[in-house]
Amino acid sequence: MKNLKENEVWFITGSQHLYGEETLRQVAEHAQIIAKELHNSEKIAVSIVYKPVVKTTEEIYAIVQEANQAPNCIGLITWMHTFSPAKMWINGLKILQKPLLHLHTQFNQDIPWNSIDMDFMNLNQSAHGDREFGFITSRMKVSRKVVVGHWQDKELHGEIDVWSRAASGWHDWQGAKFARFGDNMRYVAVTDGDKVEAELKFGFSVNTYAVGDLVEKINAVSDVQLKALIEEYEATYTLSDDLKANGSKRHSLLDAAKIEIGMRTFLEEGGFKGFSNTFEDLHGMKQLPGIATQRLMADGYGYAGEGDWKTAALVRAMKVMGTGLDGGNAFMEDYTYHFDPNNSLVLGSHMLEVDPCLTKDKPSCEVHPLGIGGKEDPVRLVFNGTGGDGLNASIVDMGNRFRLIVNEVEAVAPLKDLPKLPVARVMWKPMPDMKTGCAAWILAGGAHHTCFSQNLSSEHLNDFATMAGIETVNIDKETTIRGIQNELKWSDAYYQFNKK
């Protein structure tokens, strides 16, 4: 994935001609200083680009129109240095297609007690200028984030970074393509959904491609390509004895490497940002992709199993949001429970496809029987995920809307060795506790597939959901069953009354 500094957030300051040229000169000077400070902040991952002060309806409309068309512009920060009459903003806000952050700040941190006069008051009017802008965005129901504080405050920089990372994920979805090798796992409900509505709502497309087309790419892998990738495996992972040169299962490693090269070629040539597959449709393949999928995810591709295109897209978006942060974002599944009354835990894993971005250890490369799929034993990377604060997120199709469910968790190292478990794994405690967290997730209709994050917060995903215009359900330390039940009822009522 690209460096997030390639993404631009345009800093747009509102004023009007009423105050005269000298005031407007100072407004522009202050706005440039703030934009530069934000751009250079170590806490903000994207580029903040100053744009000329807007003073009329026509200027506002023109800058919004330009932002809509600019390929690197992922959103706007607006600030009213003086009083900017909000009816000037109506036409521009009507056509706005990029995420919006309303920055409520002022140039001076402190009141200059001994020198303050009406000239100073006329220049520094954001205290009520931003309220005028806030009214029109509320009246027009414009989705946005409001950040309040002095522009030099590092905490404020962090809030802007959270929003800009969410905007980066949203921008990445626009025009993105996700491939499905095979269809949805038969009879499974939650992984299915309305792909047409998703493209209308989210901006990405999902289409199915024949496994035979992928097999053609796999069969076309050259000996030179294969040799280079095998050498990379040997240098990067600890190979089990049967996968080493002259080992009894060496052919499985060669087949797995050919699958990875073929899949990577297919995805690169098609311009895809993610994919799904299913063990029920592997015609022409020797094994279900294990290490191939794990490594493709580690390189930034979104993925989910059994045709779950919604989770594949979410994994991609969260990987973009987390670019450059310590820790990873990866496809995950709540697999089984440890119901110790004093220390209840979830064991998260999948059949094969757990992203090695979740560990700081050197993974072991192993081959084991799978038991489903009817193919040869697949190669996979085995490791333990690292501990720390995290979350699980899931997008589900509720019929009349999409819902994003977020459960904050505390990841922990496995309590004991798992010598016979031939897959990578992560363990965590759901917030606020096992009983409440799991019950709340089920009440909200959360999927068994998720994106597990080690570096994003609920705030990132709430900002993302605001940009997408979808419902969010947060399960955290404050959650109660009664509270979540009421919240879900209120949401149902809201979406019944706000049908489009």
HUBEL-V169105 format. One record per residue. BURIAL is + if it has 16 or more other ideal C-beta (glycine too) atoms within 10 Angstrom, else -. D_LAST is the distance of its C-alpha to the last C-alpha in Angstrom with 1 decimal. Layout:
burial: [BURIAL/BURIAL]
d_last: [D_LAST/D_LAST]
This chain:
burial: [-/-/-/+/-/-/+/+/+/+/+/+/+/+/+/+/-/-/+/-/-/-/+/+/-/+/+/+/-/+/+/+/-/+/+/-/-/+/+/-/+/-/-/+/+/+/+/+/+/+/+/-/+/+/+/-/-/-/+/+/+/-/+/+/-/-/+/-/-/-/-/-/+/+/+/+/+/+/+/+/+/+/+/+/+/+/-/+/+/-/-/+/+/-/-/+/-/+/+/+/+/+/+/+/+/+/+/-/-/-/-/-/-/-/-/-/-/-/-/-/-/-/+/+/+/+/-/-/+/+/-/+/+/+/-/+/+/-/-/-/-/-/-/+/+/-/+/-/+/-/+/-/-/-/-/+/+/-/+/+/+/+/+/+/+/+/+/+/+/+/+/+/+/-/-/+/-/+/+/+/+/+/-/+/+/-/-/-/-/+/+/+/+/-/+/-/-/+/-/-/-/+/-/+/+/+/-/+/-/-/+/-/-/+/+/-/+/+/-/-/+/-/-/-/+/+/-/-/+/+/-/-/+/-/-/-/+/-/+/+/-/-/+/-/-/-/-/-/+/+/-/+/+/+/+/+/+/+/+/+/+/+/+/+/+/+/+/-/-/-/-/+/+/+/+/+/+/+/+/-/+/+/-/-/+/+/+/+/+/+/+/+/+/+/+/+/+/+/-/+/+/+/+/+/+/+/+/+/+/+/+/+/+/+/+/+/+/+/+/+/+/+/+/-/+/-/+/+/+/+/+/+/+/+/+/-/-/-/-/-/-/-/-/+/+/+/+/+/+/+/+/+/+/+/+/+/+/+/+/-/-/-/+/+/+/+/+/+/-/+/-/-/+/-/-/+/+/+/+/+/+/+/+/+/+/+/-/-/-/+/+/+/+/+/+/+/+/-/-/-/+/+/+/+/+/+/+/+/+/-/+/+/-/+/-/-/-/-/-/-/-/+/+/+/+/+/+/+/+/+/+/+/-/+/-/+/+/+/+/+/+/-/+/+/+/+/+/+/+/+/+/+/+/+/+/+/+/+/+/+/+/+/+/+/+/+/+/+/-/+/+/+/+/+/+/+/-/-/+/-/-/-/-/+/-/-/+/+/-/-/+/-/-/-/+/-/-/-/-/-]
d_last: [35.1/35.8/37.0/34.1/36.2/35.1/31.6/31.4/29.6/30.2/31.7/30.8/32.6/31.8/34.6/35.8/39.0/40.1/42.1/44.3/45.2/47.0/44.0/41.7/44.2/44.2/40.4/40.4/43.3/41.7/38.3/40.3/42.2/39.1/37.4/40.6/41.0/37.6/38.2/41.5/40.5/41.4/38.4/35.8/35.4/33.7/35.1/34.3/34.9/35.9/34.5/36.1/35.3/32.7/33.8/32.0/28.6/29.9/31.0/27.8/25.8/28.4/28.5/24.7/24.8/27.8/26.2/23.3/25.9/28.5/28.6/30.2/28.0/25.7/24.6/25.8/27.8/28.0/30.8/31.9/35.7/36.3/34.2/31.6/30.0/26.3/25.4/27.0/24.3/21.3/21.4/22.2/19.3/16.9/18.0/18.7/17.9/20.3/20.4/21.9/24.6/26.0/29.7/31.3/34.9/38.0/40.9/43.6/43.6/46.1/46.9/50.2/52.0/55.1/53.6/50.3/50.2/47.7/47.6/46.4/43.8/42.5/42.1/40.6/37.7/34.9/35.1/33.4/32.2/29.7/28.6/27.8/25.7/24.1/23.1/21.3/19.4/18.4/17.6/15.4/13.8/15.4/15.8/19.6/22.7/25.5/29.0/31.9/35.6/38.4/37.9/41.1/40.1/39.9/37.4/35.0/35.7/34.7/31.3/30.7/31.8/29.4/26.5/28.0/28.5/24.9/24.1/26.7/25.1/21.7/23.6/25.4/22.4/21.4/23.0/24.7/25.9/26.6/29.0/29.3/32.9/32.5/29.6/28.2/31.0/31.4/29.7/28.2/24.7/23.5/24.5/22.4/18.7/16.2/17.8/15.6/12.4/14.9/16.0/12.7/12.1/15.7/17.6/20.3/21.4/23.2/25.7/28.7/32.2/35.3/37.7/40.4/39.2/39.5/42.9/44.1/43.5/45.2/48.2/48.6/49.2/52.6/55.4/55.3/51.6/52.3/55.4/53.6/50.7/53.2/55.2/52.0/51.4/55.0/54.9/51.6/51.8/54.5/55.0/56.3/59.7/58.7/56.4/59.1/61.2/63.3/61.2/60.6/56.8/57.0/55.6/52.3/51.9/52.5/50.0/47.4/48.1/47.7/44.3/43.2/44.5/42.9/39.5/39.7/40.8/37.9/35.3/37.0/37.4/33.8/32.5/30.6/29.7/29.7/30.3/30.5/33.1/34.3/37.9/37.3/37.4/40.3/42.2/44.8/44.5/47.3/45.4/41.9/41.1/42.0/43.6/41.8/38.4/39.7/41.0/38.1/35.9/38.5/38.2/34.5/32.8/29.9/30.8/30.1/32.0/31.3/28.6/26.3/24.5/22.0/25.0/26.8/24.2/24.1/28.0/28.0/25.7/27.8/31.0/30.0/29.2/32.6/34.6/38.0/37.7/40.2/39.0/36.5/33.2/33.4/32.1/33.2/33.3/34.4/37.4/39.8/40.8/43.9/44.0/46.9/46.5/47.8/45.8/42.9/41.3/38.9/40.3/37.8/38.6/37.8/40.0/40.9/38.2/38.5/38.4/41.8/40.1/40.1/43.9/46.7/49.3/50.5/48.8/51.0/50.5/51.2/50.9/50.4/49.5/45.9/46.2/43.1/42.3/45.8/46.8/49.4/49.4/46.9/47.7/45.7/46.1/46.9/46.7/45.7/42.8/43.7/43.0/41.1/37.8/34.8/31.4/29.6/25.9/23.7/20.2/19.0/16.2/15.2/13.4/9.8/10.5/13.6/16.1/19.1/22.2/25.2/28.7/31.5/34.8/38.5/39.9/43.6/46.3/47.1/49.6/52.0/52.6/50.8/53.4/52.2/48.4/48.1/44.7/43.5/42.1/40.7/41.0/39.0/38.6/35.0/34.3/35.1/37.3/37.3/36.6/33.7/32.2/32.2/31.0/28.1/27.1/27.4/25.4/22.5/22.7/24.2/25.6/29.4/28.9/28.2/29.1/32.0/32.6/35.9/34.9/31.4/30.2/27.2/26.6/26.3/23.6/21.7/21.8/20.6/17.6/16.8/17.0/14.8/12.1/12.8/14.5/18.3/21.0/24.5/27.7/30.7/33.9/32.3/30.3/31.3/30.2/29.5/27.4/25.4/24.8/23.6/21.3/19.7/19.4/17.8/15.2/14.4/14.1/11.9/9.3/9.7/9.2/6.4/3.8/0.0]
